[in-house]
């Protein structure tokens, strides 16, 4: 299991990114290779006017301290992200 930040998008002056859990496994059976992959959202990170807020999948706001303990460096990485002009949603 690996945890990633999806590329950010900008909408109405607010930046959004999903924190996702990604799993990939591969096995060989006889002469074949079987690969299984899945991706699940863990949290939604938002930023407006230099204020970051993080929500779980039920819409509850998470404590930044608790989030930072669970996912070290992910909030800082989100806050440092630049939005690609192609990812600006109007």
C-alpha positions, 0 to 999 in steps of 0.5 A: 500500500502506498499513499499519494497526493493526486495532482491539484485542481483549482476551482473558484479560487480554491485548490483541491487534491485527493489523498489516495491509497494505491495498491498493486500486486502481481503474481505469476501462475504457470506462464501467465502474470496476474496484476491487480491494482486499485486506488481509493480516496483517503481524504480531500485536501483544500486550500484557500487564502493560505488556509488548508482544511482536510476532510474525510470521505464523510465530509468531517473536517480532520485535525491538521495535527492528527492528519500530519501524524498519520500522513507525515509530509503530505500536507506540506507537499500539498501546500507546496503544489503548483496548479497546472493551468490545464487543471483550472476548472471554470 
